[in-house]
């Protein structure tokens, strides 16, 4: 698995607790992160108002601001090309055939 950015990890955590209140363990397993990562990201999420914590139940839930974050994240991801598309583009422009074509027009 590739390393994920902070934005991707936070999106995974928010997605894990969008539909209902969740335990830390459930969020950790669904988001595929370690316990130490979970604690760090939950602290930031709570501080920024993306996640709420119930002291009564000990459960976490994504807030409306967190849902807004997720929507914006999904919009951004949908605008970016996927990795295979990037590799195809690089292969097209770095192949000997494409370089020969460029240099053949120089004469």
Secondary structure, 3 states (H helix, E strand, C coil): CCCCCHHHHHHHHHHHCCCCCECHHHHHHHHCCCHHHHHHHHHHHHHCCCEEEECCCCEEEECHHHHHHHHHHHHHHHHCCCHHHHHHHHHHHHCHHHHHHHHHCCC
